[in-house]
Amino acid sequence: MEMMEKDENKQTPLELREKATPVVTNEKKTSPESSKSEAWHCLGPLGERPGPFIPALLKLWNELNQGAKRYKVWRVGHSPEEAIPLAEALAQLFPDE
């Protein structure tokens, strides 16, 4: 029997993070470019809270997974009450893409 490969479209940010090496810093940065290196927490549709993740990893996960649209995110150091839809955060972080 052949082993079935895991469908990349079903991976969570946590599974994608295992393949990447995120850089998380505690420094406060103000330039738009530096905000792409800030870490973000996620809030899933079932209340799960994976993360934190760097924006590039969230962007990749959003592109590979239709379910990502149901997640909300907020910056590390901010409150979960400030969470916004993942698509909205990515539009702010990557306005030209």
Helices and strands as residue ranges (DSSP letters): G 8-10, H 13-19, H 32-35, E 40-43, H 55-64, G 66-70, E 72-75, G 80-82, E 84-85, H 86-93
